[in-house]
């Protein structure tokens, strides 16, 4: 069973709209853990089998496709994103100016942003 933090990460990632991406750091900050980008990545690499989590929509702070441990070659991630209409500035960098989604701006996720007592 996934930890509470992992479940919160998964819920945020499932809300990323098709055609958009967010960053590991933005997810961490939105969840009240501003220095947890690496932990967010670990959670996404450990998605339980059978869960439908669009982890391909999470990139690093520069828009670079960094999901190699989960997806293998960056081309696999790029192909999934291109199918959703995401554009790139080079071979492995998403155009963040056109496709960045910030979970902190989604009112449907407000319940996740409260720090536990």
Protein Blocks (a to p, Z undefined) as FASTA:
>chain_A
ZZfklmmmmmmmmmpcghiacdfklmmmmnopaklmmmmmmmmmmgcehiacdfklpccf
kopacklmmnopaklmmmmmmmnopacfbfklccfklmpccfklmmklmmmmpccZZ
